[in-house]
Amino acid sequence: MRLSDLRGRTVAVWGAGREGRAAVTAIAAHGPAGLVTVVDSANFLTVPWEGPLAEAAPLITGEEGLARLLAADVVVRSPGVPNTHPWMVELRRRDVPVTQGTALWMADHADRTVGVTGSKGKSTTSSLISHLLTAMDRPNVFGGNIGVPLLDLPEAELYVLELSSYQCSDLTDSPRVAVVTALFPEHLDAHGGERAYYQDKLNLLAYGPQTVVVNGADPRLALELGDRAAVRAGSSDTTHVANGPDGTPWFHLRDQPLFPRAVLPLVGRHNEGNLCVALAVLDALGVDVVGRKDSLAVAVAEFKGLAHRLTEIADPSGLTFVDDTLATSPYAAMHAIDAYEGRPLTVIVGGTDRGLDYTPLRDHLAERELTVIGIPDSGPRIVEALAGLPGVRTEMAEDLVAAVGLSRKLTPAGGVVLLSPAAPSYGRFRNFEHRSEVFAQAVADTAR
């Protein structure tokens, strides 16, 4: 379905945030027969709805909103509306067409788009792709799940998009290059279970992309793809890391060495994989990766890691404090812990308790030596899941500030204190940025 298909039809936009505003503006320009904006009380955040927006699409709240959704020819939902919402269940039962601004946009731009999704790594990988394409004289527009609704993007010859599982779920067109970085259970409450989550993620691949690029080292992704044709980054027939001319790890394209691993400023094997995926995408887009390897090395060295993802904070004590607040699942925390293998490590865990199973984290730490400090709300349950592991010392702290103070006492000189909470921030913090601010301030305050 394209935006132009909404001409002369009654449309209800579900959601009044950035995505909803962008959808109203775009749809109104195509002459719908009727247009309203609907919010339900459970998800409604107070925002000004006035001026041209209110004139184009009056705001309907509460139970009347459901009636307007059911009466519409098409419902355009914001990504924040979960598949499990009771109103979504009713819309499906009555066969009311539901789409998203992402899907409407993709129908008109798929052939110019690189779309990146994954349970972890999609932000870094999509940023790397955009950054490296720009360095290779391939101008592009970067958008999607980074806070820029697709319907607000300017016209361009090439787009690089970070796409969430929610955005992927309603697509009916695949991008020219479809990229998947990793799969593990996440957002299960919003998708209706692990199987539904994987299906929604991989819907990105469902409509004939020209090229599929995946992280070939991810076991769950390999299982879900089966024998599907794909460029599997990390394998010897495409981009991978192997010993180079000087005997140290280098990035390669097939049998051609490109540049040393040390050029990449990001820590962790998962970030090696992210760059392998990004380089494979450039190769698929016709960039002469081998011929321009020196320019690529410079661009890689200049890449700035994303905030709140393994962001190191300088500290006069010699300890390394690391903000990885966006690690909201046990699998993401496992990647972060691996990034500091070989150094004394204290990990601060805990946040909103979504009832996640922390057995995978326990299994991952079975042979490790480290300290884990739990904070509310899920910290006690995580600590309990790790009980009895011979190399894991566990402690509890009343909050994040107290955990930082405790970590200074427990972490050996030269060690790492890692905030990788394996849980979301909401409940005790305004958002993940607020959690990062509290962590950084606590590091500064306890250094005195």
N, C-alpha and C positions, 0 to 999 in steps of 0.2 A: 504494500500500500504506500502510495506517495502522497505528499502534501496536496498535490493537485487533485487527487481523488476525493478530497474532503469538500470540494466545491459543491454547494447546494445540499449538503447533508447536515444533520444536527449532530454536534460534537460536544462532548463533555470532557473537559480537562480535569483530571483528578490529581490535585496537588497544587499548592500556591507558593512553593519555593522557587529557586532559580530555574529549575527544569520546567515547572508549571508556567512561569512567566514567559520563558522563551517559547513554549508551545503555544500559548495564547497569541503572542505577537505574530508568530509564523503562520498559524492557522487562520487568524483573522484576515490576513492579507490575501487569502485564497477564496474568500467569499463563501463561508459556510452558511447554511440556511438558519442555523442557530448555534450559539456558542455560550457555554457556561463554565465556570470553574467551581469544582466541588472539593471541599475538605471535610473529613470526618473528625469527630471530636477527639478520637484517640491519637490522631497524628497531627492535629492542627496546631501550628505555632503562630502566634499573633504576629502578623505582618501587615503593613499598610497595603490596602487594596483599593486604589483610587485612580482618578484620572483616566487616561486612555485604556488601561487594563480593565477597570471596572466598567467602562462604557462598552468595551468589546466583549467582555465575558463576566456578567454579574457573578458575585461570589455566593455560593449556596453552601450552608453548613448543616451539620447534624443529620437527622434521619431523612430530611427532605433531599439531602444529597444523594442518598441511595436511589430514591425515586427518579431523580434526574439522570443518574447513570443508567438505570434500566431503560429509560425512555430514549436514550441517545442511539443514533445510528452507529456511532463509533465512540469508544472511550479511549482517551489518551492518558495513560497513567504515568506518574512520575516514578523514577526508579526506586524511591523509598517506599512505595506501596508493595508490601510482601505478597507473594503468591498465595500465602495461607490466610490472608485477610478474609473475614466472612463475606464481605461484599464482593471480593474477587470470586469466591466460590459460587455466589449467587449469579454473578454475571456469566460465568462459564456455564452454569446450569441452564441459563436462558439463552445461551448462544449469542450473547452480545459481543461483537468484535472489540477486542482490546489490543491496543498497541502502545508504543512509546515514541517520544520525540526522537530517540536514537534510531529506532527502526524507520521512521518516516524520513529522516535525514539520510540514512544509509541507502535507502532505495534510489536516491538520486546521486550518490557520491561513491558507491562501493568500488567502482573501477579505479578510483584515485586514492584508495585508502589502505593503510596498514593498520590492522586492528589487533591489539594486544590484550590478552586476558590471562588469568592464572590466579591460583590461591595465594601465591607469593611471587614477588619479582616483577609483576606487571608494571609497577610505577617506575622502577629503576630501568627495566628493559626498554619500555616505550620512550623514556627520557633519553637513554643512550642512543636509540635508533634516530630520534629526531636530531639530537646533537651531532651525531656522526654524519647524517645526511647533509646537514647544513655545512659541515666542514668539507664535504665532498662536492660542494656547489650544487646541491639538490635542495632548493628552498622548500620548506614544508610548514604546515600549520599543525601545532600540537594541541590536543584538546581531549574532551571526554570526561572521565571520572576524576580529573584533576580539579574540577570545580568550574569548568567552562562547558555549558550545555552545547551539544553539537548544533542545535538550531540557532545558536548565536555566533557560530564560526563564520569568518569571511570566506569568500570564494578563493580557491587556491588550486594549483595543479596537483598537489600531493598533500595528504593528511596522514598524521600519525596519531592514533587514538589509544588511550588507556580505557579499557572497558570492564566494568564490574560484571559479576554474574547476573545482577538485576538487569543491567542494560542488554546483556546478551540474550536474555530469556525470550524477548519478543521479536528478535530479528527475523526477517524473512528474506534477507539478502546477506551474503557473506562478503567481507571486504576482499579486495584483490589479493592481499597477503594476510592470511589469518595466522596469528601467533599465540601459542599457549606455553606458559612458562613452568607451571607446576599444578598439581591437583592434590588436595587433601581436604578432609571434611571441614567445612566452614559455613557459617550463616545457615545452618540446617533448619533453625526455627522458621526462617523466612521463606525457605524453599520447599519445606515439607519433607526433609530427609536427605540422606547422603546421595541416594540414587538420583533424586530430582535435582539436587545441586549440581552434580556432574553433568547431567543432561542440559541444564540451563547454561553452564559454562561452555560446553562443547557445541551448543547451538550456533556458536560463531562459525563453525566449520560446516554447517549443515546445508549450505546453499551454493555449492560449487565454487569455492575460492580458487583462484588461479594457482596459488602456492600456499602450502601449509608448512609452517616452521614451528618446531616444538623443541623443548629441552629433552634430548634423548636420554638423559641420565635419571629422569624422574620415573620411579617404578609404577606409581598409580596411573600416570599419564600414558605410559607404555601399555599398561593393561587395558585401559579404556580405548585406546586407538587401535589395538590389535595390529593387523597387517595393512592398515590404511597407509596410502602413499603420503609421505611427509619428509621434509628435510629435518633430520634428527640431529640437531646441534649437539656437539660433544662427542660425536663419533668420527672415526678417521676418514670417512668419505666426505666430510664437510668441515666445519670449524670445530677446533678442539684444542686442548692444552696437552703438550707433550714436551719432552726435553728438546731444547733448541741447540744451536751451534755451540753455545758456551757451556752446555751441560745443565743449565737451569731451565725451569719451566718457561715455555714460550707459547703464545697463541699461534695456531697454524690454520691455514685453509688447505685441506687435504694434505699433500706432502710438502707444502710450501710454508716455511717459517715466516711469521709476520713481525712480531716484536715480543720482548720478554713479558712475562706475567707481571713483573715488578712495575711495569709502566702503568698498570691499572691501580689507581689510588684506593679502591674499595677493598675491604678485607673480606675473607670468607670464600669458600669454594662455590657457594651459591652465586656469588657475584661473578666469579669466573664463568659460570654457566650462563648468567645473564648476558655477559659480553659475547660469548660464543653465539647465543641466539641473535643478538643484534647484528653481529658480523655476517651471519648466515642470511639475515634479511637483506642487508646491503648487497650481498652477492646475488640474491634472487632478483633484486631490482636492477641489476646490470652494472653496479659499481665495480670497477676494477680493483678489488680488494688487495690483490698481490701487487699490482703496479703502483698503487697509492699507499702502500703499507707505511711509509715513513710519515706521510701526512696524517694517516689514521692514528699512528702512535702518538703524535703530538696532540691530536684531538682527544684521545683516550686519557692521556695524562692531565689534560685540562678539565676533564669532566668533574663536576662537583656533585658529590653524593647528595641524595635527597635528605631534607631535614627529618629528624625523628627516626631515621633508619641507620642504626649503628653509627650514630654521630658522637664522636669523641669530644669530651670536655676537658680542657687543660686544667691541671690541678698541681699546686706546688709540692704536694706530698710525694709525688712520684707514682701515685696510683693513677690508673686510667679509668675515668668514669665514662660510661657509654649510654647514650639515650637511644633506646630501641623501642620507644613507647608504642609504635605501630605494630609490634609483634603481639597480636591479640589472640593467638591460638597456640597450643602446645607445639605444633609443627614449626611455626615461625620462630618460637623461642629456641627450638632445637637447632635451627640453622644459625642463630646468633651465638649460641654456646659453642658450636663447632668453629666459628670464626676466631675464637680466642683459645683454641686448643693449645695446650703446652704452657699456658700461663696460669698462675694462681687466680682463681675466679670466684667471685661472689655474685650470685644472681638474685635480683629482687623480682618476685612474682606476685601476682594477685590483682584483682580488679573486679568488674562486674561478673557475677557468677551465672553463667549461662548453662550450667549443668554439663559442661564438656567432660569427656573422658580423658583423664590425664595418665592413663596407663601407657600410651606411647612415649610420653616424656619419661616416665619411670624406666621403661625398657631402654631408652636412649642413654640414660645416665647410669645404667647398671655397672659399667666398668669405669666410671669417671670419679675423679676426686674434685670436689668443689663444695662451696657453701651456698645454701639457698635460704633466703629470707622471705617469708610470706607476709603479705599485708592484706587487709580486708578488701573485698568481701570473700573472694575465692581462695585467698592465700592459705587459710587453714586446711582446706580440702586438698590443695596441691601438696602441701607439706605432708599431710596424712598419706597421700598416694606414694610419696617417696620414702616413707618410713621403712627402716630396715636395710636400706642400701648401704653397704659397708663404707663406701668412699664419700657419701653425701652427708654433710652436716646440715641440719635444718634448725632454723630459729624463726620466731615470730616477732613482728613489730606492730605497734598500734596504728601506724600510718606511714606514708612514704617518707616524710621528713625524718621520722624516728629510724626508719630502715636505712637511710643514708648515713645517719650518725652511727648506727650499729655496724654498718659495713666497714667504716673506717677502723673500727676496733678489731674486726675479724679477718680482714684481707691482708695478707702478707705484703711486704714492701715490693713494689714493682708489679703488683697484681692488678686485676681488672674488676671494677664494680659495674655490673651490667643490669640496667633496667630493661628487662625483656619480659613483660608481665604475663604473657600467655592469656590475657583477658582484656576486654575493652575497658575504656576509661569512664564511661558515663555512670552516673550515680553519685560518685564522690568528687568528680571533676566536671567542669563545663563541657569539655571535649578533650581530645588527645593533646591538643596544643597546650591546654591548661595543665595537664599532667606533666608535660615536658617542662613547662615553666616552673612548676613546683619542684621538680627534680633538680633542675639547674640551680635554682635559688638555694635549695638545701645543700647542694655541693659547695656553693660559694660560702654560705653561712657557716658550715661546719669546718671550712678550711681555716677559719680565723683562729 
